[in-house]
Amino acid sequence: MNPPEEPLTKPPEVTADDEGKWLVVARNGRVNRNWEALIDRSPESTLRWYKYLRVCPTPGIRAVYFR
């Protein structure tokens, strides 16, 4: 059973103009806690990555089938 996903904590500098069209979620609470620790250590980097993930989500990985 997979734990529920939760919205990723926004860095404090995020404004309404920075909002993209995608919702960024954490796989579980541990991921979100580590993200929050990263916000404390490096706020500029986390803000840049959060903005990037809101605009450009990661593409799905295509399945490869072997015959």
TALINDA-V299532 format. One record per pair of residues at least 24 apart in sequence whose C-alpha atoms are under 6 Angstrom apart, sorted by the first residue. I is the first residue (numbers start at 0). GAP is how many residues later the second one is. If there is no record, write none. Layout:
# TALINDA-V299532
I&GAP + I&GAP
This chain:
# TALINDA-V299532
7&24 + 10&36 + 19&34 + 19&35 + 21&32
